[in-house]
């Protein structure tokens, strides 16, 4: 078969698979205006060269299939999906990689109904943080623990940590939920406190069960978890402040409407963090559970003592 005819057959095959993911071998031969033997050899050669073609037999028929939208070194993205992808990218935290992809899509699909990318005022992530984030994402995919230099907020010290990262939460700030190899338990790590990703951790990856991760996340208040003072508590918030509070409660708090306001329930979360939240609401909130009442009282008395010292 001449080179020109070979090119015509290849073009017909590609166009056919762009339209339909699966073809009978005989129908594909008719589509390409050639014989079934030529089509079979062509498809076998394409598969040997790396095309993800799958061959199935249901005598007397032979079927060939390709993943939807596949192209050498890329994929075909329908026009409507390009607009949807641009909208999603516009909502993401900004960085150079996002801007590069947005520019490429905008140039490649100029006739797509594009959103106004200036509408979203998303936080911009520093290039170093995005580099760390990519390394974290790769570590989860490869099940490889990382060794990082981490600035401990509680201690104010720079420490080397081994972490098997299990989950990533979007920010700001971006937080990593991971098994800390030093403390042998799940902990939260802020991405902006990672000073350096030193490389792979020397020990094995720790796979944390899904149920344990979900329970840990559910017991976290504003990115803080503490098993030592985890408790179940309730507090009341009066109207009109309750209207705003009900729609802005941090996880894992939930609210029910009661006469004069809302009652907030917290299951197994750090008592100190819940108390700090209640104190931040001032006179609008009233702790109902005894343990929460004592924690709020201690915080309030500490604040008053500090104020008295300054006067």
C-alpha positions in Angstrom: 0.0 0.0 0.0 1.4 3.4 -1.0 2.3 6.0 1.6 -0.5 8.2 0.5 -3.0 5.4 0.9 -1.5 4.4 4.3 -2.0 8.0 5.5 -5.6 8.0 4.2 -6.3 4.8 6.1 -4.7 6.1 9.3 -6.7 9.4 9.1 -9.9 7.4 8.6 -9.2 5.2 11.6 -8.5 8.2 13.8 -11.6 10.0 12.7 -13.7 6.9 13.3 -12.5 6.4 16.8 -13.0 10.1 17.6 -16.7 9.6 16.7 -17.2 6.1 18.3 -15.1 4.3 20.9 -15.8 0.7 19.5 -15.9 -0.6 16.0 -16.5 -3.9 14.2 -13.4 -4.7 12.2 -15.4 -5.1 9.0 -17.3 -1.8 9.5 -14.0 0.0 10.1 -12.6 -1.4 6.9 -15.6 -0.2 4.9 -15.2 3.2 6.7 -11.6 3.4 5.5 -12.4 2.0 2.0 -10.0 -0.8 2.4 -9.9 -4.6 3.1 -10.4 -6.2 6.5 -6.9 -7.6 6.2 -5.3 -4.2 5.8 -7.4 -2.8 8.7 -6.3 -5.7 10.9 -2.6 -5.1 10.1 -3.0 -1.4 10.6 -4.6 -1.7 14.0 -2.1 -4.3 15.1 0.7 -2.0 14.1 -0.9 0.9 15.9 -1.3 -1.1 19.1 2.3 -2.3 18.9 3.4 1.4 18.6 1.6 2.3 21.8 -2.0 3.1 20.9 -4.3 1.8 23.7 -6.4 -0.4 21.3 -8.3 -3.4 22.7 -9.3 -6.3 20.5 -12.3 -8.6 21.4 -13.7 -11.5 19.4 -17.3 -12.6 19.3 -17.2 -14.9 16.3 -17.7 -14.2 13.5 -17.2 -10.5 14.5 -14.0 -8.8 15.7 -14.3 -5.6 17.7 -11.7 -2.9 18.3 -12.0 -0.3 21.1 -10.2 2.9 22.1 -10.6 5.0 25.3 -13.0 8.0 24.7 -11.2 11.2 23.5 -7.7 9.6 23.3 -5.1 11.1 21.0 -1.4 10.5 20.7 0.2 12.6 23.5 -3.2 14.0 24.6 -6.9 13.8 24.6 -9.8 15.4 22.8 -11.8 17.8 25.0 -15.3 18.7 23.8 -16.0 22.4 23.4 -18.6 22.5 26.3 -16.1 20.8 28.6 -13.4 23.4 27.8 -15.7 26.1 29.2 -16.5 24.1 32.3 -12.8 23.4 32.9 -12.0 27.1 32.6 -14.6 27.9 35.2 -13.1 25.3 37.6 -9.6 26.7 37.1 -10.8 30.2 37.8 -12.1 29.1 41.2 -8.8 27.5 42.2 -6.0 29.2 44.2 -3.8 31.0 41.7 -0.3 30.0 40.7 1.9 30.0 37.6 0.9 26.5 36.5 -2.8 27.4 36.6 -2.2 30.6 34.7 -0.2 28.6 32.0 -3.0 26.1 31.5 -5.7 28.8 31.4 -3.7 30.7 28.8 -3.2 27.6 26.7 -6.9 26.7 26.8 -8.0 30.2 26.0 -5.7 30.4 23.0 -6.5 26.9 21.8 -10.3 27.3 22.0 -11.0 31.0 21.2 -14.7 30.3 20.2 -15.6 28.7 23.5 -18.0 30.6 25.8 -15.4 31.5 28.4 -16.1 32.8 31.9 -14.6 36.1 33.1 -11.5 34.9 34.8 -11.2 38.2 36.7 -14.4 37.6 38.6 -12.9 35.2 41.2 -10.5 36.8 43.7 -8.8 33.6 44.7 -5.7 33.6 47.0 -2.4 33.2 45.2 -0.2 30.4 46.3 3.6 30.9 46.4 5.6 28.9 43.9 7.5 27.1 46.6 4.3 26.0 48.2 3.0 24.7 44.9 6.2 22.7 44.5 5.8 21.2 47.9 2.1 20.4 47.1 3.1 18.6 43.9 5.6 16.5 45.9 2.9 15.7 48.5 0.4 14.7 45.8 3.0 12.4 44.2 3.8 10.9 47.6 0.2 9.9 48.1 0.0 8.4 44.6 3.2 6.4 45.1 2.5 5.5 48.8 5.8 7.0 49.8 6.3 8.8 53.1 8.1 12.2 53.0 10.7 13.7 55.3 10.1 17.4 55.7 11.5 20.4 57.6 8.5 21.7 59.5 8.0 24.8 61.6 6.0 23.8 64.6 3.5 26.5 65.5 3.1 25.3 69.1 6.9 25.0 69.9 8.2 27.7 67.5 11.0 25.3 66.4 12.1 23.9 63.1 11.9 20.1 63.2 12.5 17.2 60.8 9.3 15.1 60.4 8.4 11.9 58.6 4.8 12.0 57.3 2.6 9.6 55.4 0.2 12.1 54.0 -3.3 10.7 53.7 -5.5 13.7 52.7 -5.1 17.3 51.6 -7.7 20.1 52.4 -7.9 23.2 50.3 -7.2 26.5 52.0 -6.3 29.0 52.8 -4.4 27.6 54.6 -3.8 24.3 52.8 -3.6 21.6 55.4 -2.2 18.0 55.2 -3.7 15.2 57.2 -1.0 12.6 57.7 0.4 10.0 60.0 3.3 11.5 61.9 6.1 8.9 62.2 7.6 10.7 65.2 4.4 10.7 67.3 2.9 7.5 65.6 -0.5 9.1 65.1 -2.6 11.2 62.8 -1.9 14.9 62.9 -2.6 18.1 60.9 0.2 19.9 59.1 -0.1 23.4 57.5 1.5 23.5 54.1 2.8 27.0 54.7 4.8 25.7 57.7 6.7 23.3 55.5 10.1 24.9 55.0 11.6 22.1 52.9 10.7 18.7 51.5 14.0 16.8 52.2 13.1 13.7 50.3 11.6 10.2 50.9 11.2 9.1 54.5 13.5 6.2 55.3 10.7 4.1 56.8 7.7 2.5 55.2 4.5 4.3 54.2 1.7 3.9 56.8 -1.8 3.3 55.4 -4.4 4.7 57.8 -7.9 3.1 57.6 -10.6 5.2 56.0 -12.8 5.1 59.1 -10.0 6.4 61.3 -9.3 9.3 58.9 -13.0 10.2 58.7 -13.3 10.1 62.5 -10.1 12.3 62.9 -11.4 14.9 60.3 -14.9 14.9 62.0 -13.3 15.7 65.3 -11.2 18.6 64.0 -12.2 22.2 64.8 -10.5 24.9 62.6 -7.7 22.6 61.7 -7.0 21.6 65.3 -7.3 18.1 66.8 -6.5 17.0 70.3 -7.3 13.5 71.6 -6.4 14.5 75.1 -9.3 16.9 75.6 -11.8 15.6 73.0 -15.3 15.9 74.4 -19.0 16.2 73.4 -20.5 19.5 74.3 -23.4 21.9 73.5 -23.9 25.6 73.6 -26.8 28.1 72.9 -26.5 31.1 70.6 -29.2 33.8 70.8 -31.0 35.7 68.0 -30.1 37.7 66.0 -26.5 36.5 66.0 -27.7 32.9 65.6 -28.7 33.5 62.0 -25.1 34.3 61.0 -23.6 31.6 63.3 -25.8 28.8 62.0 -24.5 29.3 58.4 -20.8 29.7 59.4 -20.2 26.9 62.0 -16.8 25.2 61.7 -16.9 21.5 61.3 -17.8 19.3 63.2 -20.4 21.5 64.8 -24.1 21.2 63.9 -27.0 23.3 65.0 -30.8 22.9 65.6 -33.3 25.8 65.8 -34.8 26.3 69.3 -36.8 29.1 70.8 -34.8 32.3 70.8 -31.9 31.0 68.8 -30.0 27.8 68.0 -28.4 25.0 70.0 -25.0 23.8 68.7 -23.8 20.2 69.2 -20.2 19.2 69.0 -19.3 15.5 69.0 -15.8 14.4 70.2 -13.9 17.6 69.4 -11.2 19.5 71.2 -12.8 21.2 74.2 -10.3 24.1 74.2 -11.0 24.9 70.6 -14.8 24.8 71.1 -14.4 27.0 74.2 -12.3 29.5 72.2 -15.0 29.6 69.5 -17.7 30.2 72.2 -15.7 33.0 73.8 -15.3 34.7 70.4 -19.1 35.0 70.2 -19.2 37.0 73.4 -22.5 37.6 75.2 -24.4 36.0 72.2 -23.3 32.4 73.3 -24.0 30.5 76.4 -22.3 27.1 77.1 -24.7 24.4 78.3 -22.5 21.3 79.0 -20.6 21.5 82.3 -17.1 20.7 80.8 -17.5 23.4 78.2 -18.8 25.9 80.8 -15.7 25.4 82.9 -13.4 25.7 79.9 -15.1 29.0 78.8 -14.9 30.4 82.3 -11.2 29.6 82.5 -10.5 31.4 79.2 -12.7 34.4 80.1 -11.0 34.8 83.5 -7.6 34.6 81.8 -8.5 37.4 79.4 -9.9 39.5 82.3 -6.8 39.0 84.3 -4.6 40.1 81.4 -6.8 43.2 80.8 -6.5 44.2 84.5 -2.7 43.9 84.4 -2.7 46.4 81.5 -4.8 49.0 83.2 
